[in-house]
Amino acid sequence: MEQDPTKSQLAALLARQRAAQLRDGTPNAALRRDRIDRIADLLLSNKDAFVEALRLDFGHRSPIQSTFTDVMGVVQALNIDRKNLEKWMKPKRSGNPIAALFTGDARVEFVPRGVVGIIAPWNFPLSLSLQPLSQVFAAGNRAMLKMSESTPRTGALLKEAIAKAFDPEEAVVVSGGPEVGAMFSALPFDLMFFTGGTEIARHVQRACAENLVPCVLELGGKSPVVVAPGADFKQAADRIAIGKTLNAGQICLAPDYAFVPEGREQAFADAMVASLTRMYPTLRDNDDYTSVVAARHYDRLRGHLADAAAKGATLIEVNPAAEDFSTQSAMKIPPTIVLNANPQMTILQDEIFGPVLPIMGYSHIDQVIDYVNARPRPLATYYFGPEDKTCRHYLDHTTSGGVSLNDVVVHAANENLPFGGVGDSGAGNYHGRFGFETFSHARAVVSSSRRFSLNQLMMPPYSPLRRKLLGWYLNHEAKAVKKRLASKR
């Protein structure tokens, strides 16, 4: 059995990568593309082994889902990063000709930060390690990855594959439990990228603060769904059901709870039951239905359901074939609708992270707005119904990391959009160009003319010509201010 790394061994790995980065300088586009190609190769070469490792780590995980989310989705992102990185690498020129007259040629260069620490979660261990790794490489960095101990087979396979494809000076995978995670978080990286729960993120950020390491935090939270009176209930139920049972609801973007027009809660619950029954006519031995990853999460979900029932909720368990789950080999939980949910229930206080959907009624959109705004800001918000004034009012008066209208989760699949949270659901974002810039340092560069420098204006003695030039420039800027102020009077 492989021993966990010590604090000194982790520090040595970081020191080796940092020394290599300083020795070799900024990598060119060809090397960055090569590194991304090596990620794609190791993923595709080990596809079946990865899918099987994920299945075993979860007790059972849908092989089709794993192929879709942790293979195909990653390869697509790799191709986008590879295709666009040279365009992203190009400096951005200053667009102010007046400023350029005084300061010379001005541009922003995107330079590597150095060595990035990546802490990956257990729910999508491949996609949420390899996708950020691709963008780390696109930006010219090196990386150390800490995999979750909750998916040990997947982590061990990835560690082996990375070791074959990359020199330890480029990328290395670290395994181990919470103690290793704490040591990893305390390393003086140039940037930390963490995906996981909010409470663990607090510990990670505190550890990073000791070394002033900037953090990108990709977290979660309770992402609300609003079903408007004019929504198509069947369509809404179908799409919410997909998002709620993807990975058995163990996804940071899962629709957490739903607001439905008052008096129509049962009708919407019936639509959800019909959708889930079509998707999963059987559950226990159905390859398409994923298990809860570990006993503590299974017990947590069962505890939430028991608490809800004790506080007056009606539980609707969707088990079309009336299967007995007491004898299952995995830890599958049938999709469950919670009617008459109220805020005193733990299921509406903690992130669910499972195939359970509480439903609450509302009579006016402002009730929903007040409820959402009284709680930590979610990673996503979902709205079903016409994109009318009510929809706009809801979006303008709530804050979330991202939005999907008449759907769930799909905004995260668009690599041209930033992905990230706000407040308790995260800090910073990535995907596409946004990820490249997150993993880069935007460095300002000014190339002054040999004939003139801005500093010359400030060099005593102050001649009449320089006084006049300063007055002209100040007057030029002041005119714009005066024009704006006059328009407001």
C-alpha positions in Angstrom: 0.0 0.0 0.0 1.4 3.4 -1.0 2.2 5.7 1.9 0.8 9.2 2.0 3.4 12.0 1.2 4.9 13.9 4.1 4.9 17.7 4.4 8.6 17.8 3.3 7.9 15.6 0.3 5.0 17.9 -0.8 7.2 21.0 -0.4 10.0 19.3 -2.4 7.6 18.6 -5.3 6.5 22.2 -5.3 10.1 23.5 -5.1 11.0 21.3 -8.1 8.2 22.5 -10.3 8.9 26.2 -9.4 12.6 25.8 -10.1 11.7 24.2 -13.5 9.3 27.1 -14.3 12.0 29.7 -13.5 14.7 27.7 -15.4 12.6 27.2 -18.6 10.7 30.5 -18.6 7.4 31.0 -20.3 6.5 28.0 -22.5 5.6 28.6 -26.1 2.3 27.7 -27.7 3.6 24.4 -29.1 4.6 23.1 -25.7 1.2 24.2 -24.2 -0.6 22.3 -27.0 1.5 19.3 -26.5 0.7 19.2 -22.8 -3.0 19.4 -23.6 -2.7 16.7 -26.2 -1.1 14.4 -23.5 -4.1 15.0 -21.2 -6.4 14.0 -24.1 -4.3 10.9 -24.9 -4.2 9.6 -21.4 -7.9 10.1 -20.9 -8.9 8.4 -24.2 -6.3 5.6 -23.8 -7.7 4.7 -20.4 -11.4 5.6 -21.0 -12.8 2.2 -20.2 -10.6 1.8 -17.1 -11.6 5.2 -15.9 -15.3 4.5 -16.4 -15.0 1.2 -14.5 -13.0 2.8 -11.7 -15.8 5.4 -11.3 -18.5 2.7 -11.3 -16.7 0.9 -8.5 -15.9 4.0 -6.5 -19.6 5.0 -6.4 -20.8 1.5 -5.7 -22.5 1.9 -9.0 -22.2 4.8 -11.4 -23.9 5.0 -14.8 -21.2 4.1 -17.4 -23.0 6.2 -20.0 -23.1 9.2 -17.7 -19.4 8.8 -16.8 -18.5 8.7 -20.5 -20.6 11.8 -21.1 -19.5 14.0 -18.2 -16.0 12.8 -17.4 -14.7 11.8 -20.9 -16.6 13.5 -23.7 -17.1 16.8 -21.9 -13.4 17.0 -21.0 -12.2 16.1 -24.5 -14.4 18.9 -25.9 -13.0 21.4 -23.4 -9.4 20.3 -24.2 -10.0 20.8 -27.9 -11.4 24.3 -27.3 -8.4 25.2 -25.1 -5.9 23.8 -27.6 -7.6 25.6 -30.6 -7.8 29.0 -29.0 -4.7 29.3 -26.8 -2.5 31.2 -29.3 -5.3 33.8 -29.7 -5.7 34.1 -25.9 -1.9 34.5 -25.5 -1.7 37.6 -27.7 -1.2 40.8 -25.8 -4.1 43.2 -25.6 -3.2 46.7 -26.8 -4.3 49.9 -25.0 -7.2 51.5 -26.8 -6.7 55.1 -25.6 -4.8 57.1 -28.1 -4.5 60.1 -25.9 -3.0 58.0 -23.1 -0.7 56.3 -25.5 0.6 59.7 -26.6 1.9 60.3 -23.1 2.7 56.8 -21.9 4.0 55.2 -25.0 3.0 51.8 -26.4 0.8 50.1 -23.7 -0.3 46.5 -23.6 -1.4 43.7 -21.3 0.6 40.4 -21.5 -0.9 37.3 -20.1 2.0 35.5 -18.3 2.0 32.2 -16.3 1.4 32.5 -12.6 3.8 29.6 -12.0 2.7 26.5 -10.1 -1.0 25.9 -9.5 -2.5 23.6 -6.8 -5.7 21.8 -7.9 -7.9 20.2 -5.3 -10.5 18.0 -7.1 -13.7 16.7 -5.6 -15.2 13.2 -5.6 -18.4 13.8 -7.6 -16.7 14.4 -11.0 -13.1 13.5 -10.2 -11.9 13.4 -13.8 -13.6 16.4 -15.3 -13.0 18.6 -12.3 -9.3 17.8 -12.3 -8.4 17.5 -16.0 -10.5 20.4 -17.3 -8.8 22.9 -14.9 -5.4 21.2 -15.6 -5.9 21.9 -19.3 -6.5 25.6 -18.6 -3.5 25.6 -16.3 -1.4 24.3 -19.1 -3.0 26.7 -21.7 -1.9 29.6 -19.5 1.7 28.2 -19.3 1.8 26.9 -15.7 2.7 23.7 -14.0 0.4 21.8 -11.6 0.1 19.6 -8.5 -3.3 17.8 -8.2 -4.8 16.5 -4.9 -7.5 13.9 -5.6 -10.3 13.0 -3.2 -9.9 10.0 -1.0 -13.6 9.2 -1.6 -12.9 8.0 -5.1 -9.6 6.1 -4.5 -9.6 3.8 -7.6 -10.2 6.8 -10.0 -7.5 8.8 -8.2 -5.0 6.0 -8.3 -5.6 5.4 -12.0 -5.2 9.1 -12.8 -2.1 9.3 -10.7 -0.5 6.4 -12.7 -1.6 7.9 -16.0 -0.3 11.4 -15.2 3.0 9.9 -14.1 3.4 8.2 -17.4 2.4 11.2 -19.5 4.2 14.0 -17.6 7.5 14.7 -16.0 6.9 15.5 -12.3 8.3 19.0 -13.1 5.1 19.5 -15.3 2.3 17.8 -13.4 2.0 15.4 -10.5 -1.0 13.8 -8.6 -1.0 13.6 -4.8 -3.2 11.2 -2.9 -4.1 10.9 0.7 -6.8 11.8 3.2 -7.8 15.0 5.1 -4.3 15.3 6.7 -2.6 15.4 3.3 -5.3 17.8 2.1 -4.5 20.2 4.9 -0.8 20.0 4.2 -1.4 20.5 0.5 -3.6 23.6 1.1 -0.8 25.1 3.2 1.8 25.0 0.4 2.9 28.4 -1.1 1.4 27.9 -4.5 1.1 30.7 -7.0 -2.6 30.0 -7.2 -5.0 27.5 -5.5 -7.9 26.1 -7.5 -10.4 24.3 -5.2 -13.6 22.5 -6.1 -15.7 21.2 -3.2 -18.0 22.1 -0.3 -18.2 25.6 1.3 -17.1 24.5 4.8 -14.0 22.8 3.5 -13.3 25.9 1.3 -13.1 28.0 4.5 -10.3 25.9 5.8 -8.5 25.9 2.4 -8.8 29.7 2.1 -7.5 30.2 5.7 -4.5 28.0 4.9 -3.8 29.8 1.6 -4.0 33.2 3.4 -0.9 32.3 5.5 1.1 32.5 2.3 -1.0 35.1 0.5 -1.9 32.5 -2.1 -4.9 33.7 -4.2 -7.8 31.2 -4.3 -10.3 30.3 -7.0 -13.2 28.5 -5.2 -15.7 26.5 -7.1 -18.3 25.6 -4.5 -22.0 24.8 -4.5 -25.1 25.7 -2.5 -28.8 25.5 -2.8 -29.6 26.4 -6.4 -33.3 27.3 -6.6 -35.8 26.5 -9.4 -38.7 28.9 -10.1 -41.6 27.5 -12.1 -43.7 30.4 -13.3 -47.5 30.2 -13.8 -47.0 30.2 -17.6 -44.4 27.4 -17.6 -44.9 24.1 -19.5 -45.1 21.7 -16.5 -44.1 18.6 -18.4 -41.1 20.3 -20.0 -40.0 21.8 -16.7 -40.4 18.4 -14.9 -38.5 16.5 -17.6 -35.6 18.9 -17.5 -35.5 19.3 -13.7 -35.6 15.5 -13.4 -32.6 15.1 -15.6 -30.6 17.6 -13.5 -31.8 16.1 -10.2 -30.8 12.6 -11.1 -27.6 13.2 -13.0 -25.0 11.5 -10.8 -27.9 10.8 -8.4 -28.1 14.5 -7.7 -24.5 14.6 -6.5 -23.6 17.7 -8.5 -22.9 21.2 -7.3 -25.3 22.6 -10.0 -28.2 20.3 -9.2 -31.6 22.0 -8.8 -31.9 21.9 -5.1 -35.5 23.0 -4.4 -38.4 24.2 -6.5 -40.9 27.0 -6.1 -44.3 26.3 -7.8 -47.4 28.5 -8.1 -49.5 28.0 -5.0 -52.2 25.4 -5.4 -50.4 23.6 -8.2 -47.8 21.8 -6.1 -49.4 18.4 -6.4 -49.9 18.8 -10.1 -46.1 19.6 -10.5 -45.2 16.7 -8.2 -47.3 14.4 -10.5 -45.4 15.8 -13.5 -42.1 15.0 -11.8 -43.2 11.5 -10.9 -44.3 10.9 -14.6 -40.9 12.2 -15.9 -38.9 10.1 -13.4 -40.9 7.0 -14.2 -40.3 7.4 -17.9 -36.5 7.8 -17.2 -36.2 5.0 -14.7 -38.9 2.3 -15.0 -36.6 0.3 -12.7 -33.8 1.5 -10.3 -32.0 -1.1 -8.2 -30.2 -2.9 -11.0 -30.6 -0.2 -13.6 -27.2 0.7 -15.1 -28.4 4.2 -15.9 -29.1 5.1 -12.2 -26.2 6.1 -10.1 -25.6 5.2 -6.4 -24.8 7.5 -3.5 -21.1 7.5 -3.2 -20.6 6.6 0.5 -22.5 5.4 3.6 -22.2 8.8 5.4 -23.9 10.6 2.5 -26.5 7.9 2.3 -27.2 8.2 6.0 -27.3 12.0 5.7 -29.9 11.9 3.0 -32.0 9.4 4.9 -31.8 11.7 7.9 -33.0 14.7 5.9 -36.0 12.7 4.7 -36.8 11.4 8.2 -36.6 15.0 9.5 -38.9 16.3 6.7 -41.5 13.6 7.4 -41.4 14.3 11.1 -42.0 18.0 10.4 -45.1 17.5 8.3 -43.8 16.9 4.8 -45.3 14.4 2.4 -42.7 12.1 0.8 -43.3 10.8 -2.7 -40.8 8.1 -3.4 -40.6 7.3 -7.1 -40.1 3.5 -7.3 -42.0 2.4 -10.3 -41.2 -1.3 -10.0 -41.7 -1.4 -6.2 -38.2 -2.7 -5.7 -36.8 -3.7 -2.3 -33.7 -1.5 -1.6 -32.9 -3.1 1.7 -30.9 -5.9 0.0 -29.1 -3.8 -2.6 -25.3 -4.1 -3.1 -24.9 -0.4 -3.8 -26.4 2.6 -1.9 -29.1 3.8 -4.3 -31.8 6.1 -3.1 -35.0 6.3 -5.2 -35.8 9.8 -6.4 -38.0 11.4 -3.8 -40.3 14.5 -4.0 -40.9 16.3 -0.8 -44.2 18.1 -0.7 -45.2 20.7 2.0 -41.6 21.5 2.6 -40.8 24.4 4.9 -37.6 26.2 6.0 -37.5 24.5 9.4 -36.6 21.2 7.7 -32.9 20.4 7.5 -33.5 19.5 3.8 -34.1 23.2 3.1 -31.1 24.3 5.2 -28.2 22.1 3.9 -27.2 21.5 0.3 -29.0 18.2 -0.6 -26.5 16.6 -3.0 -28.8 13.7 -3.7 -31.9 12.7 -5.8 -34.4 14.5 -3.5 -36.5 17.6 -4.5 -38.4 19.7 -2.0 -41.4 21.7 -3.5 -42.8 24.9 -2.0 -45.7 27.0 -3.2 -45.6 30.8 -3.8 -48.3 33.4 -4.7 -46.0 36.2 -5.9 -42.5 36.3 -7.3 -41.4 38.7 -4.6 -41.9 35.9 -2.1 -39.4 33.9 -3.9 -37.0 36.8 -4.2 -37.2 37.5 -0.5 -36.6 33.8 0.3 -33.6 33.4 -2.0 -32.0 36.7 -0.9 -32.3 35.8 2.8 -29.9 32.9 2.2 -26.4 32.4 0.9 -26.0 33.2 -2.8 -26.4 30.0 -4.9 -24.1 28.7 -7.7 -27.0 28.7 -10.1 -30.6 29.8 -10.4 -33.2 28.2 -12.8 -36.4 29.8 -14.1 -39.1 28.1 -16.1 -41.6 30.2 -18.0 -41.8 33.1 -20.5 -38.8 35.5 -20.5 -41.1 38.3 -19.6 -41.1 41.2 -17.1 -41.6 38.7 -14.2 -38.5 36.7 -15.2 -36.5 39.9 -15.7 -37.6 41.2 -12.3 -36.5 37.9 -10.6 -33.1 38.0 -12.3 -32.5 41.7 -11.5 -33.3 41.2 -7.9 -31.4 38.0 -7.1 -27.7 37.1 -7.4 -26.3 33.7 -8.5 -23.2 32.3 -10.1 -25.0 31.5 -13.4 -28.5 31.2 -14.8 -30.3 28.7 -17.0 -33.7 29.7 -18.3 -36.2 27.0 -19.1 -33.5 24.4 -18.3 -31.0 23.4 -15.7 -27.2 23.0 -15.6 -26.7 23.7 -19.3 -25.0 27.1 -18.9 -22.0 25.2 -17.4 -21.6 23.2 -20.6 -21.0 26.3 -22.8 -17.2 26.8 -22.8 -17.7 30.4 -24.1 -19.3 31.4 -20.8 -17.6 31.9 -17.4 -18.4 29.2 -14.8 -18.2 30.1 -11.1 -20.0 31.1 -8.0 -20.5 34.2 -5.9 -20.3 34.6 -2.2 -20.8 31.2 -0.4 -21.0 29.5 -3.8 -17.5 30.5 -4.9 -15.0 33.0 -6.0 -13.5 33.4 -9.5 -14.4 31.5 -12.6 -13.0 29.4 -15.4 -13.9 27.7 -18.8 -12.6 28.9 -22.1 -11.0 32.4 -22.3 -12.2 33.1 -18.7 -10.2 30.2 -17.4 -7.1 31.1 -19.4 -7.2 34.6 -17.8 -7.9 33.2 -14.3 -4.8 31.0 -14.5 -2.7 33.8 -16.0 -1.2 37.0 -14.5 -2.4 40.0 -16.5 0.9 42.0 -16.6 0.9 45.6 -17.8 3.7 46.5 -20.1 4.6 50.1 -21.3 7.2 50.7 -23.9 8.2 54.4 -23.7 9.4 56.3 -26.7 13.1 57.2 -26.8 12.1 60.8 -27.6 9.5 61.2 -24.8 8.5 59.8 -21.5 5.6 60.6 -19.2 8.1 61.2 -16.4 9.5 64.1 -18.3 6.3 66.1 -17.5 7.1 65.7 -13.9 10.8 66.6 -14.1 11.6 70.0 -12.5 11.9 72.8 -13.3 8.4 73.1 -14.7 8.7 75.1 -17.9 5.8 77.2 -19.3 5.5 74.7 -22.1 5.0 71.8 -19.7 2.5 73.8 -17.6 0.6 74.6 -20.8 0.6 70.9 -21.9 -0.6 69.7 -18.5 -3.4 72.3 -18.5 -4.5 71.2 -22.0 -4.6 67.6 -21.0 -6.5 68.3 -17.7 -9.0 70.5 -19.7 -9.5 67.7 -22.2 -10.5 65.2 -19.4 -12.5 67.8 -17.5 -14.7 68.6 -20.5 -15.9 65.0 -20.5 -16.8 65.2 -16.8 -18.6 68.6 -17.2 -20.6 67.2 -20.1 -21.8 64.3 -18.1 -22.7 66.4 -15.1 -24.6 68.9 -17.3 -26.7 66.1 -18.8 -27.9 65.1 -15.3 -29.1 68.6 -14.3 
